[in-house]
Amino acid sequence: LLQHWDVSSNQLTGTLSSALFSSSSFKNIKSFQFNSNLNLFGTIPTEIGLATSLELIEGDNNEFRGTIPSELGQLKELKYLQFDHNRLYGSFPNQYLCNISVIMIDCKNDINGAFIHNCHCC
């Protein structure tokens, strides 16, 4: 089974499809890296919360806009979250911080919320 999917730096363009996260084959993915494509845009799909095995998400250096979906709170295994250098805004709810060891999210974004000592940035 595929557990690690890295499509970083592949000059991908377009949006992340919600169908991707709804797929049965995505349920076992532990890490999803799609950083530094520069032409990925749109919002982060709420269906990302269906990928409950995710431990690592790297989506930095893209053109994502909008808020961080609250469905990230459903990812109980998530330890590393990186969305810096996008165009995200809004708040980052405290419940996301419980299990995450490293959060890199506020650089070049307009995010408010409580970041704790294990948050790294720029």
Secondary structure, 3 states (H helix, E strand, C coil): CCCEEECCCCCCEECCCHHHHHCHHHHHCCEEECCCCCEEEECCCHHHHHCCCCCEEECCCCEEEECCCHHHHHCCCCCEEECCCCEEEEEECHHHHCCCCEEECCCCCEEEECCCCCECCC
